[in-house]
Structures are given as structure tokens and as C-alpha cells.
């Protein structure tokens, strides 16, 4: 009996030491990956903050802002109603332990502009900005995945704009399309939901890592006619 107890204690110690060693190794691997991804993001001009799931704020009201007010609603597979609902997003985010929040300052190719420079149909006008944000998010997600962090998943910003000189399949359809139409997406490997489309409160989430975002006033409160070019955009990459 005494021998059995001794063996059991030894097994317990071996298990504990093995678990501790494994935990330390995983922390080192994640730390190295975060350092690598941070370097890539900074090379692409983005600022980076590490965050944990509880700092990612998901709220029901965010989707209402998409549904009532945004001209991109129903036109892109990364936007509502095709994007995950807030409850689904919350459950998914809570399956992770760490991620990177990205901030993009300014608009590429348009250093300074005012409301009169912006066309009424401004989606294409902001193409370089949208590709900068979503392209960086996709690059980090893909890098993490191939580095062995197979859970990596990104959330971009703004309606997708990968279909150059074409409308999204969802916009080309005469009415609301269902999920089965997603198979016809021309860039299925790259399209990800924006943070706001999935119900994330971008302002509150950014504030939780020390970034205080502000709404940009528009000339005569006209949709899209922002008064200055000091634009800050946010993306998210969940790692592990």
C-alpha cells in the first residue's frame, strides 16, 4: 500500500512538472508569435495593443447602427445580415485567450482632404484605406495560422472592397441572399466580418487598451462628408 501511494505521488509530480513545462513552452511560443505579428503590423504602418477577451465589448445595439443608417447594409458578405450575430460573436470570442487590436491612422494616398473632396458614393474613394486595414488583418491571421496557431481569426473594418470594379455578389443579387450564395464569393479566402458588423463596440474596445476614438463630424451632418482626414481605423486578430 505504501509503495502504491509512493508511485501515485511520483506520477502526480511528473504530471505537474510536465504541465508546468508545457505551460511555460506555450507562453514562450505565444509571446514569440505576438512579437512576430506585431513587427509585421508595424511594418505595414499599424499600431498594436495586446488584449484579452473580456476587453472586447460586444453589444446588440451595434448591429442596429449597421441595419439603420449604413449604406453598406446587405451589400457585402462581411456585413450584416450575413455577418455573425452579437451573441454568436460573444461566444466565439470567449473561446480565445489573447489577441491583437490594430489601429490604422490616416487614409493612404489622401493625406489631407475635406468634405467637398469626398464623392457621394465614397466606398471606392476609400479603397486604399479599406485594403490597408483588411489586408493587414488577413496577413496577420494567415501568418499566425501557418505558424501553428490554427485558431487565428481576424475581424477587419468597413465593408469589403476586394471585388475591384465590381459589386459584391450580394449587392448584384436582386434581393436578400441567403448563406448558400456565399459559395459564389469571389474572394472567400480573404473576406472576414468587420468588427462592427459582428456586433463589437469598436469605441469601447479601443478604449479598453488606451485608445480614445472620437466620432468625426460631417458637413451639415451629411452622411459620409467628414470634416477632416484624421481618420482612425481599427482591426482585430484573435490568436489563441
C-alpha positions in Angstrom: 0.0 0.0 0.0 2.8 2.3 0.9 4.6 1.6 -2.4 1.4 2.3 -4.4 1.0 5.6 -2.6 4.6 6.5 -3.4 4.1 5.6 -7.1 0.9 7.7 -7.2 2.8 10.7 -5.7 5.6 10.3 -8.2 3.1 10.2 -11.1 1.4 13.3 -9.7 4.7 15.2 -9.5 5.6 14.1 -13.1 2.2 15.3 -14.3 2.6 18.6 -12.5 6.1 19.2 -13.8 5.1 18.2 -17.3 2.1 20.5 -17.2 4.2 23.4 -15.9 6.8 22.8 -18.6 4.1 22.6 -21.3 2.6 25.8 -20.0 5.9 27.7 -20.0 6.6 26.4 -23.5 3.2 27.6 -24.7 3.6 31.0 -23.1 7.0 31.4 -24.8 5.6 30.3 -28.2 2.7 32.7 -27.9 5.0 35.6 -26.8 7.3 34.9 -29.8 4.3 34.9 -32.2 2.9 38.1 -30.8 6.3 39.7 -31.2 6.4 38.5 -34.8 2.9 39.6 -35.7 3.5 43.0 -34.0 6.6 43.5 -36.1 4.6 42.7 -39.3 1.8 45.0 -38.3 4.1 47.9 -37.6 5.9 47.4 -40.9 2.5 47.9 -42.5 2.0 51.1 -40.6 -0.3 49.8 -37.9 -0.2 50.4 -34.1 -0.7 47.3 -31.9 -2.1 46.5 -28.5 -2.4 43.1 -26.9 -5.8 42.4 -25.4 -7.8 39.6 -23.8 -11.4 38.6 -24.5 -13.0 40.5 -21.6 -11.7 43.7 -23.1 -13.6 43.1 -26.4 -17.1 44.6 -25.9 -19.9 43.1 -27.9 -23.3 44.7 -27.8 -26.7 44.3 -29.5 -27.1 48.0 -30.4 -24.0 47.9 -32.7 -25.9 45.9 -35.3 -28.7 48.4 -35.3 -26.2 51.0 -36.4 -25.5 48.8 -39.4 -29.1 48.0 -40.1 -30.4 51.5 -39.9 -28.0 54.0 -41.3 -25.2 52.3 -43.1 -25.3 52.3 -46.9 -23.3 49.0 -46.9 -26.0 47.0 -45.2 -26.9 43.8 -47.1 -24.4 44.6 -49.8 -21.3 42.7 -48.7 -20.8 39.2 -47.2 -18.6 40.7 -44.4 -21.6 42.9 -43.3 -24.9 42.2 -41.7 -27.2 40.4 -42.2 -24.5 38.0 -43.4 -22.0 38.6 -40.6 -22.3 36.7 -37.2 -24.9 38.0 -34.7 -23.6 39.6 -31.5 -24.5 36.5 -29.3 -22.6 34.2 -31.7 -19.6 36.7 -31.7 -19.5 36.8 -27.9 -19.4 33.0 -27.6 -16.7 32.8 -30.3 -14.5 35.5 -28.7 -14.7 33.8 -25.3 -13.1 30.7 -26.8 -9.8 32.7 -27.1 -7.3 33.9 -24.5 -5.4 36.5 -26.4 -5.4 38.7 -29.5 -4.1 41.9 -31.1 -6.0 45.1 -31.6 -4.7 47.1 -34.5 -5.0 50.9 -35.2 -4.5 52.5 -38.5 -4.1 56.3 -38.6 -4.9 58.3 -41.7 -6.0 57.5 -45.2 -3.4 56.1 -47.7 -2.9 58.3 -50.7 -5.1 61.1 -49.3 -3.0 62.9 -46.7 -5.4 65.8 -46.3 -9.0 66.2 -47.5 -12.3 67.8 -46.6 -15.9 67.1 -47.1 -16.1 68.6 -50.6 -13.4 66.2 -51.8 -15.5 63.1 -51.0 -17.9 61.8 -53.6 -21.4 60.8 -52.7 -20.6 57.1 -53.5 -17.4 57.1 -51.4 -16.8 53.4 -50.9 -14.4 53.2 -53.9 -12.8 56.5 -52.8 -11.6 54.9 -49.6 -10.4 51.7 -51.4 -6.8 52.0 -50.3 -7.8 52.5 -46.7 -10.1 49.5 -46.6 -7.4 47.3 -48.3 -4.8 48.6 -45.8 -6.9 47.6 -42.8 -8.4 44.3 -44.1 -5.2 43.3 -45.9 -3.2 43.7 -42.7 -5.7 41.8 -40.7 -5.7 39.0 -43.2 -1.9 38.9 -43.4 -1.6 38.5 -39.6 -4.3 35.9 -39.4 -2.7 33.9 -42.2 0.8 34.2 -40.6 -0.4 33.0 -37.2 -2.3 30.1 -38.8 0.7 28.8 -40.7 2.9 29.4 -37.6 0.8 26.8 -35.9 -1.8 28.9 -34.2 -4.7 27.3 -36.1 -7.4 29.1 -34.2 -6.3 32.5 -35.5 -9.1 34.6 -36.9 -9.4 38.3 -37.9 -12.0 41.0 -37.9 -11.5 43.9 -40.2 -13.2 47.2 -40.7 -15.5 48.8 -43.2 -17.5 47.0 -46.0 -15.3 44.6 -48.1 -13.9 46.0 -51.3 -11.9 43.1 -52.8 -14.0 43.0 -55.9 -12.2 45.6 -57.9 -14.5 47.5 -60.4 -17.3 45.0 -59.5 -20.0 44.9 -56.9 -20.1 42.1 -54.3 -22.2 39.1 -55.3 -24.6 40.0 -52.5 -25.2 43.5 -54.0 -25.6 42.2 -57.5 -28.4 39.9 -56.4 -31.9 41.4 -56.9 -33.0 40.8 -53.3 -31.7 39.5 -50.0 -29.5 36.4 -50.5 -29.1 33.5 -48.1 -25.9 31.8 -46.8 -25.9 29.5 -49.8 -24.8 32.4 -52.0 -21.6 32.8 -50.0 -20.2 30.0 -52.1 -20.1 32.4 -55.1 -18.0 35.0 -53.2 -15.0 35.9 -55.5 -12.7 36.3 -52.5 -13.9 33.7 -50.0 -10.4 33.1 -48.7 -9.9 36.8 -47.7 -13.3 38.1 -46.7 -13.8 38.5 -42.9 -16.5 40.3 -41.0 -15.7 43.8 -39.8 -15.6 44.2 -36.0 -18.7 46.4 -36.1 -20.6 44.0 -38.4 -20.1 41.2 -35.9 -21.5 43.4 -33.1 -18.3 44.6 -31.5 -18.3 48.1 -29.9 -15.1 49.4 -31.5 -15.1 52.6 -29.5 -15.4 50.8 -26.1 -12.9 48.0 -27.1 -10.3 50.6 -28.2 -10.8 52.5 -25.0 -10.0 49.3 -23.0 -6.5 49.3 -24.5 -5.9 53.1 -24.0 -7.1 54.4 -27.4 -9.8 57.1 -27.2 -11.6 57.2 -30.5 -13.9 60.1 -31.4 -16.7 60.4 -34.0 -15.8 62.6 -36.9 -18.3 65.4 -37.6 -19.8 65.7 -41.1 -20.5 68.9 -43.0 -24.1 69.8 -42.4 -24.4 66.3 -40.9 -24.5 64.8 -44.3 -23.7 61.1 -44.4 -20.0 60.5 -45.3 -19.0 64.1 -45.7 -16.4 64.0 -42.9 -14.9 67.4 -41.9 -11.2 66.3 -41.7 -8.9 63.5 -42.7 -7.8 62.4 -39.2 -9.3 59.0 -39.6 -8.5 56.2 -37.2 -9.5 52.6 -38.2 -9.5 49.5 -36.0 -9.0 45.8 -36.7 -8.7 42.7 -34.5 -6.8 39.4 -34.8 -7.6 36.7 -32.3 -4.6 34.3 -31.9 -5.1 31.6 -29.3 
